[in-house]
């Protein structure tokens, strides 16, 4: 496969990337044929997948607006992916120009493209790191320079944790990240789950597709997802199907397969570890 000029050297062009597949679902152009082929097979396994991704982005935008309304103007977006229209900093800056955003991703294409897009943005940074390395994130120059951890931060784990296996103990890493956050900080989380929609096959076909990618898909139940909010007080309406979290209008989630997960926001309580 010919390497595009924008593709960093050293990446394996034969393995699908979940970040680049997500970019394809959203209509982006920073993906390879191996990503597009995997994404097409994923859509065959779950035809509502592009709509699920659109619903997820819409939740992210609503969550940012909620955070700003609550006076939280700092955002740490882990698993941020490849920049597309309506990123965290674009939504935040439309309402609060002084908002600070740090993106984190472990995909070289996502990091390289983010750096190119963010040139000249003095209130926004990108960190090349993995969710499973909280120290690398929290001690990065970008976090230290841009975020005041004495004040609340919105920790955004949007469509991320379903790519972290149980054996990696995602709750442990989340607890470590939360330890650095001031009381009043928010946990913004969405997670794939067939319990949220009409599909009841457990996402077997979808998991098979992602087993060939750089991160497997882990489908969890609502009760399992709820455990990630330990140490946070979940705000209304609680952990709900993604389109139902404070929708701007009547949520369109009755389409077959178009609601593939749950979303919620939690607030770190005073005195929480």
Buried (B, 14 or more C-beta within 10 A) or exposed (E): EEEEEEBEEEBEBEEBBBBBBBBBBBEBEBBBEBBBBBBBBBBEBBBBBBBBBBBBBBBBBBBBBBBBEBEBBBBBBBBBBBBBEBBBBBBBBBEBEEBBBBBBBBBBBBBBBBBEBBEEEEBBBBBBBBBBBBEBBBEBEBBEEBBEBEBBBBBBBBBBBBBBEEEBEBBEBBBBBBEBBBEBBBBBBBBBBBBBBEBEEEBEBBBBBBEEBBBBBBBBEBEBBBEBBBBBEBBEEBBBBBBBBBBEEEBEBEBEBBBBBBBBBBBBEEEBE
